[in-house]
Amino acid sequence: MAKSISSLEQFLAEFRPTLPAHSGTAQAIDGRAPVGQVVRKAIDDGLTEFADRLGRFLEACLRRGL
């Protein structure tokens, strides 16, 4: 599970610089919010493609047992 967490943190860290500081998604990432909350903020911010990518990333991690 630790590998999954570090992979998730890396995934979010790579995306975070593309967001303005005031966005809900950025604030959720910066505040280390649960992944579900990050996804909801991304949807609220209109970042549906990112929310979908994050969901697919998590699904892949679960399938691999990471």
Biopython code that builds the backbone (N, CA, C, O; Angstrom):
import numpy as np
from Bio.PDB.StructureBuilder import StructureBuilder

atoms = [
    (1, "MET", "N", (0.818, -1.202, 0.000)),
    (1, "MET", "CA", (0.000, 0.000, 0.000)),
    (1, "MET", "C", (0.860, 1.264, 0.000)),
    (1, "MET", "O", (0.464, 2.285, -0.562)),
    (2, "ALA", "N", (2.025, 1.199, 0.622)),
    (2, "ALA", "CA", (2.888, 2.376, 0.662)),
    (2, "ALA", "C", (3.309, 2.800, -0.739)),
    (2, "ALA", "O", (3.419, 3.991, -1.027)),
    (3, "LYS", "N", (3.545, 1.812, -1.613)),
    (3, "LYS", "CA", (3.923, 2.134, -2.991)),
    (3, "LYS", "C", (2.779, 2.855, -3.687)),
    (3, "LYS", "O", (3.017, 3.793, -4.449)),
    (4, "SER", "N", (1.545, 2.438, -3.442)),
    (4, "SER", "CA", (0.379, 3.078, -4.028)),
    (4, "SER", "C", (0.268, 4.523, -3.569)),
    (4, "SER", "O", (-0.035, 5.414, -4.362)),
    (5, "ILE", "N", (0.515, 4.748, -2.285)),
    (5, "ILE", "CA", (0.427, 6.102, -1.745)),
    (5, "ILE", "C", (1.492, 6.988, -2.350)),
    (5, "ILE", "O", (1.202, 8.125, -2.724)),
    (6, "SER", "N", (2.728, 6.498, -2.460)),
    (6, "SER", "CA", (3.778, 7.326, -3.040)),
    (6, "SER", "C", (3.514, 7.584, -4.524)),
    (6, "SER", "O", (3.824, 8.665, -5.025)),
    (7, "SER", "N", (2.944, 6.605, -5.233)),
    (7, "SER", "CA", (2.594, 6.804, -6.635)),
    (7, "SER", "C", (1.494, 7.844, -6.773)),
    (7, "SER", "O", (1.533, 8.682, -7.674)),
    (8, "LEU", "N", (0.519, 7.789, -5.884)),
    (8, "LEU", "CA", (-0.559, 8.773, -5.894)),
    (8, "LEU", "C", (-0.016, 10.161, -5.601)),
    (8, "LEU", "O", (-0.381, 11.129, -6.269)),
    (9, "GLU", "N", (0.851, 10.261, -4.609)),
    (9, "GLU", "CA", (1.443, 11.562, -4.276)),
    (9, "GLU", "C", (2.235, 12.112, -5.454)),
    (9, "GLU", "O", (2.195, 13.314, -5.721)),
    (10, "GLN", "N", (2.950, 11.250, -6.158)),
    (10, "GLN", "CA", (3.716, 11.683, -7.325)),
    (10, "GLN", "C", (2.777, 12.155, -8.433)),
    (10, "GLN", "O", (3.017, 13.184, -9.065)),
    (11, "PHE", "N", (1.715, 11.401, -8.661)),
    (11, "PHE", "CA", (0.722, 11.756, -9.675)),
    (11, "PHE", "C", (0.137, 13.146, -9.386)),
    (11, "PHE", "O", (0.036, 13.981, -10.285)),
    (12, "LEU", "N", (-0.243, 13.383, -8.136)),
    (12, "LEU", "CA", (-0.813, 14.671, -7.753)),
    (12, "LEU", "C", (0.233, 15.781, -7.816)),
    (12, "LEU", "O", (-0.071, 16.897, -8.238)),
    (13, "ALA", "N", (1.460, 15.481, -7.399)),
    (13, "ALA", "CA", (2.537, 16.478, -7.421)),
    (13, "ALA", "C", (2.862, 16.921, -8.841)),
    (13, "ALA", "O", (3.219, 18.078, -9.063)),
    (14, "GLU", "N", (2.742, 16.021, -9.793)),
    (14, "GLU", "CA", (3.011, 16.382, -11.185)),
    (14, "GLU", "C", (1.902, 17.254, -11.765)),
    (14, "GLU", "O", (2.160, 18.100, -12.622)),
    (15, "PHE", "N", (0.676, 17.054, -11.304)),
    (15, "PHE", "CA", (-0.453, 17.828, -11.827)),
    (15, "PHE", "C", (-0.601, 19.172, -11.120)),
    (15, "PHE", "O", (-1.035, 20.147, -11.733)),
    (16, "ARG", "N", (-0.247, 19.235, -9.842)),
    (16, "ARG", "CA", (-0.499, 20.407, -9.016)),
    (16, "ARG", "C", (0.031, 21.719, -9.603)),
    (16, "ARG", "O", (-0.684, 22.719, -9.534)),
    (17, "PRO", "N", (1.238, 21.778, -10.177)),
    (17, "PRO", "CA", (1.749, 23.050, -10.704)),
    (17, "PRO", "C", (0.915, 23.644, -11.839)),
    (17, "PRO", "O", (1.067, 24.821, -12.167)),
    (18, "THR", "N", (0.044, 22.849, -12.432)),
    (18, "THR", "CA", (-0.776, 23.359, -13.529)),
    (18, "THR", "C", (-2.014, 24.103, -13.028)),
    (18, "THR", "O", (-2.754, 24.689, -13.818)),
    (19, "LEU", "N", (-2.232, 24.075, -11.728)),
    (19, "LEU", "CA", (-3.447, 24.667, -11.157)),
    (19, "LEU", "C", (-3.171, 26.027, -10.524)),
    (19, "LEU", "O", (-2.114, 26.236, -9.929)),
    (20, "PRO", "N", (-4.126, 26.953, -10.654)),
    (20, "PRO", "CA", (-3.981, 28.207, -9.912)),
    (20, "PRO", "C", (-4.155, 27.931, -8.413)),
    (20, "PRO", "O", (-4.927, 27.055, -8.025)),
    (21, "ALA", "N", (-3.442, 28.673, -7.588)),
    (21, "ALA", "CA", (-3.441, 28.444, -6.141)),
    (21, "ALA", "C", (-4.825, 28.544, -5.520)),
    (21, "ALA", "O", (-5.099, 27.903, -4.505)),
    (22, "HIS", "N", (-5.699, 29.342, -6.120)),
    (22, "HIS", "CA", (-7.022, 29.567, -5.516)),
    (22, "HIS", "C", (-8.052, 28.486, -5.872)),
    (22, "HIS", "O", (-9.169, 28.505, -5.354)),
    (23, "SER", "N", (-7.687, 27.551, -6.746)),
    (23, "SER", "CA", (-8.668, 26.533, -7.128)),
    (23, "SER", "C", (-8.907, 25.557, -5.972)),
    (23, "SER", "O", (-8.010, 25.284, -5.174)),
    (24, "GLY", "N", (-10.109, 25.052, -5.905)),
    (24, "GLY", "CA", (-10.450, 24.078, -4.872)),
    (24, "GLY", "C", (-9.625, 22.815, -4.987)),
    (24, "GLY", "O", (-9.263, 22.203, -3.982)),
    (25, "THR", "N", (-9.329, 22.429, -6.214)),
    (25, "THR", "CA", (-8.519, 21.231, -6.427)),
    (25, "THR", "C", (-7.116, 21.438, -5.868)),
    (25, "THR", "O", (-6.584, 20.568, -5.179)),
    (26, "ALA", "N", (-6.522, 22.580, -6.163)),
    (26, "ALA", "CA", (-5.184, 22.886, -5.637)),
    (26, "ALA", "C", (-5.189, 22.905, -4.118)),
    (26, "ALA", "O", (-4.285, 22.363, -3.482)),
    (27, "GLN", "N", (-6.194, 23.521, -3.542)),
    (27, "GLN", "CA", (-6.276, 23.597, -2.086)),
    (27, "GLN", "C", (-6.447, 22.208, -1.475)),
    (27, "GLN", "O", (-5.874, 21.918, -0.425)),
    (28, "ALA", "N", (-7.228, 21.356, -2.123)),
    (28, "ALA", "CA", (-7.415, 19.988, -1.624)),
    (28, "ALA", "C", (-6.106, 19.205, -1.704)),
    (28, "ALA", "O", (-5.761, 18.474, -0.776)),
    (29, "ILE", "N", (-5.380, 19.357, -2.807)),
    (29, "ILE", "CA", (-4.094, 18.664, -2.942)),
    (29, "ILE", "C", (-3.109, 19.192, -1.907)),
    (29, "ILE", "O", (-2.435, 18.417, -1.228)),
    (30, "ASP", "N", (-3.029, 20.508, -1.790)),
    (30, "ASP", "CA", (-2.095, 21.120, -0.837)),
    (30, "ASP", "C", (-2.428, 20.728, 0.605)),
    (30, "ASP", "O", (-1.533, 20.564, 1.434)),
    (31, "GLY", "N", (-3.710, 20.583, 0.891)),
    (31, "GLY", "CA", (-4.141, 20.204, 2.229)),
    (31, "GLY", "C", (-4.133, 18.703, 2.467)),
    (31, "GLY", "O", (-4.548, 18.234, 3.526)),
    (32, "ARG", "N", (-3.655, 17.944, 1.469)),
    (32, "ARG", "CA", (-3.583, 16.485, 1.560)),
    (32, "ARG", "C", (-4.938, 15.873, 1.900)),
    (32, "ARG", "O", (-5.048, 14.974, 2.734)),
    (33, "ALA", "N", (-5.964, 16.387, 1.227)),
    (33, "ALA", "CA", (-7.329, 15.888, 1.410)),
    (33, "ALA", "C", (-7.426, 14.459, 0.888)),
    (33, "ALA", "O", (-6.618, 14.037, 0.061)),
    (34, "PRO", "N", (-8.413, 13.721, 1.372)),
    (34, "PRO", "CA", (-8.641, 12.375, 0.825)),
    (34, "PRO", "C", (-8.891, 12.442, -0.685)),
    (34, "PRO", "O", (-9.406, 13.435, -1.199)),
    (35, "VAL", "N", (-8.525, 11.389, -1.367)),
    (35, "VAL", "CA", (-8.614, 11.360, -2.826)),
    (35, "VAL", "C", (-10.033, 11.655, -3.316)),
    (35, "VAL", "O", (-10.212, 12.361, -4.308)),
    (36, "GLY", "N", (-11.026, 11.127, -2.635)),
    (36, "GLY", "CA", (-12.406, 11.386, -3.037)),
    (36, "GLY", "C", (-12.738, 12.863, -3.026)),
    (36, "GLY", "O", (-13.467, 13.351, -3.890)),
    (37, "GLN", "N", (-12.206, 13.570, -2.055)),
    (37, "GLN", "CA", (-12.436, 15.011, -1.968)),
    (37, "GLN", "C", (-11.705, 15.740, -3.095)),
    (37, "GLN", "O", (-12.229, 16.704, -3.654)),
    (38, "VAL", "N", (-10.504, 15.287, -3.428)),
    (38, "VAL", "CA", (-9.762, 15.890, -4.543)),
    (38, "VAL", "C", (-10.557, 15.709, -5.833)),
    (38, "VAL", "O", (-10.665, 16.635, -6.636)),
    (39, "VAL", "N", (-11.107, 14.528, -6.028)),
    (39, "VAL", "CA", (-11.913, 14.267, -7.228)),
    (39, "VAL", "C", (-13.135, 15.178, -7.258)),
    (39, "VAL", "O", (-13.444, 15.761, -8.297)),
    (40, "ARG", "N", (-13.834, 15.307, -6.133)),
    (40, "ARG", "CA", (-15.024, 16.184, -6.090)),
    (40, "ARG", "C", (-14.660, 17.635, -6.384)),
    (40, "ARG", "O", (-15.384, 18.322, -7.105)),
    (41, "LYS", "N", (-13.548, 18.101, -5.833)),
    (41, "LYS", "CA", (-13.105, 19.480, -6.092)),
    (41, "LYS", "C", (-12.745, 19.647, -7.568)),
    (41, "LYS", "O", (-13.044, 20.676, -8.173)),
    (42, "ALA", "N", (-12.107, 18.635, -8.139)),
    (42, "ALA", "CA", (-11.753, 18.708, -9.555)),
    (42, "ALA", "C", (-13.003, 18.812, -10.412)),
    (42, "ALA", "O", (-13.043, 19.592, -11.363)),
    (43, "ILE", "N", (-14.017, 18.037, -10.086)),
    (43, "ILE", "CA", (-15.278, 18.111, -10.832)),
    (43, "ILE", "C", (-15.906, 19.479, -10.651)),
    (43, "ILE", "O", (-16.379, 20.078, -11.617)),
    (44, "ASP", "N", (-15.916, 19.985, -9.415)),
    (44, "ASP", "CA", (-16.458, 21.329, -9.148)),
    (44, "ASP", "C", (-15.711, 22.404, -9.939)),
    (44, "ASP", "O", (-16.307, 23.381, -10.392)),
    (45, "ASP", "N", (-14.396, 22.211, -10.099)),
    (45, "ASP", "CA", (-13.571, 23.181, -10.830)),
    (45, "ASP", "C", (-13.634, 22.985, -12.344)),
    (45, "ASP", "O", (-12.986, 23.709, -13.100)),
    (46, "GLY", "N", (-14.421, 21.998, -12.777)),
    (46, "GLY", "CA", (-14.538, 21.746, -14.213)),
    (46, "GLY", "C", (-13.393, 20.940, -14.782)),
    (46, "GLY", "O", (-13.191, 20.913, -15.996)),
    (47, "LEU", "N", (-12.646, 20.285, -13.922)),
    (47, "LEU", "CA", (-11.496, 19.501, -14.363)),
    (47, "LEU", "C", (-11.889, 18.035, -14.505)),
    (47, "LEU", "O", (-11.295, 17.151, -13.888)),
    (48, "THR", "N", (-12.888, 17.804, -15.319)),
    (48, "THR", "CA", (-13.433, 16.450, -15.440)),
    (48, "THR", "C", (-12.424, 15.466, -16.032)),
    (48, "THR", "O", (-12.423, 14.291, -15.665)),
    (49, "GLU", "N", (-11.583, 15.921, -16.926)),
    (49, "GLU", "CA", (-10.577, 15.028, -17.504)),
    (49, "GLU", "C", (-9.587, 14.587, -16.421)),
    (49, "GLU", "O", (-9.221, 13.414, -16.353)),
    (50, "PHE", "N", (-9.156, 15.528, -15.575)),
    (50, "PHE", "CA", (-8.255, 15.166, -14.476)),
    (50, "PHE", "C", (-8.947, 14.216, -13.502)),
    (50, "PHE", "O", (-8.353, 13.228, -13.073)),
    (51, "ALA", "N", (-10.199, 14.510, -13.152)),
    (51, "ALA", "CA", (-10.942, 13.640, -12.240)),
    (51, "ALA", "C", (-11.041, 12.233, -12.815)),
    (51, "ALA", "O", (-10.906, 11.249, -12.088)),
    (52, "ASP", "N", (-11.274, 12.140, -14.112)),
    (52, "ASP", "CA", (-11.348, 10.836, -14.770)),
    (52, "ASP", "C", (-9.992, 10.136, -14.746)),
    (52, "ASP", "O", (-9.915, 8.941, -14.460)),
    (53, "ARG", "N", (-8.929, 10.871, -15.043)),
    (53, "ARG", "CA", (-7.579, 10.293, -15.019)),
    (53, "ARG", "C", (-7.223, 9.806, -13.621)),
    (53, "ARG", "O", (-6.636, 8.735, -13.464)),
    (54, "LEU", "N", (-7.576, 10.590, -12.606)),
    (54, "LEU", "CA", (-7.293, 10.205, -11.229)),
    (54, "LEU", "C", (-8.062, 8.930, -10.877)),
    (54, "LEU", "O", (-7.517, 8.029, -10.238)),
    (55, "GLY", "N", (-9.314, 8.857, -11.290)),
    (55, "GLY", "CA", (-10.103, 7.663, -11.056)),
    (55, "GLY", "C", (-9.505, 6.442, -11.736)),
    (55, "GLY", "O", (-9.452, 5.365, -11.143)),
    (56, "ARG", "N", (-9.056, 6.600, -12.975)),
    (56, "ARG", "CA", (-8.441, 5.484, -13.699)),
    (56, "ARG", "C", (-7.119, 5.075, -13.057)),
    (56, "ARG", "O", (-6.790, 3.890, -12.994)),
    (57, "PHE", "N", (-6.365, 6.067, -12.581)),
    (57, "PHE", "CA", (-5.108, 5.787, -11.892)),
    (57, "PHE", "C", (-5.360, 4.953, -10.640)),
    (57, "PHE", "O", (-4.676, 3.957, -10.401)),
    (58, "LEU", "N", (-6.338, 5.362, -9.847)),
    (58, "LEU", "CA", (-6.661, 4.626, -8.624)),
    (58, "LEU", "C", (-7.150, 3.220, -8.933)),
    (58, "LEU", "O", (-6.795, 2.262, -8.246)),
    (59, "GLU", "N", (-7.962, 3.107, -9.966)),
    (59, "GLU", "CA", (-8.457, 1.792, -10.371)),
    (59, "GLU", "C", (-7.296, 0.874, -10.751)),
    (59, "GLU", "O", (-7.273, -0.296, -10.368)),
    (60, "ALA", "N", (-6.338, 1.404, -11.500)),
    (60, "ALA", "CA", (-5.176, 0.613, -11.900)),
    (60, "ALA", "C", (-4.381, 0.177, -10.671)),
    (60, "ALA", "O", (-3.922, -0.963, -10.602)),
    (61, "CYS", "N", (-4.217, 1.069, -9.713)),
    (61, "CYS", "CA", (-3.491, 0.722, -8.487)),
    (61, "CYS", "C", (-4.216, -0.400, -7.738)),
    (61, "CYS", "O", (-3.584, -1.340, -7.255)),
    (62, "LEU", "N", (-5.523, -0.297, -7.647)),
    (62, "LEU", "CA", (-6.294, -1.322, -6.946)),
    (62, "LEU", "C", (-6.199, -2.668, -7.648)),
    (62, "LEU", "O", (-6.081, -3.708, -7.000)),
    (63, "ARG", "N", (-6.250, -2.645, -8.966)),
    (63, "ARG", "CA", (-6.160, -3.891, -9.731)),
    (63, "ARG", "C", (-4.800, -4.568, -9.550)),
    (63, "ARG", "O", (-4.695, -5.794, -9.534)),
    (64, "ARG", "N", (-3.768, -3.742, -9.416)),
    (64, "ARG", "CA", (-2.418, -4.281, -9.242)),
    (64, "ARG", "C", (-2.128, -4.640, -7.781)),
    (64, "ARG", "O", (-1.103, -5.247, -7.469)),
    (65, "GLY", "N", (-3.044, -4.256, -6.902)),
    (65, "GLY", "CA", (-2.856, -4.544, -5.485)),
    (65, "GLY", "C", (-1.814, -3.667, -4.834)),
    (65, "GLY", "O", (-1.170, -4.063, -3.862)),
    (66, "LEU", "N", (-1.649, -2.458, -5.382)),
    (66, "LEU", "CA", (-0.661, -1.529, -4.826)),
    (66, "LEU", "C", (-1.247, -0.719, -3.702)),
    (66, "LEU", "O", (-0.557, 0.115, -3.116)),
]
sb = StructureBuilder()
sb.init_structure("model")
sb.init_model(0)
sb.init_chain("A")
sb.init_seg("    ")
for serial, (resi, resn, name, xyz) in enumerate(atoms, 1):
    if name == "N":
        sb.init_residue(resn, " ", resi, " ")
    sb.init_atom(name, np.array(xyz, "f"), 0.0, 1.0, " ", f" {name:<3s}", serial, name[0])
structure = sb.get_structure()
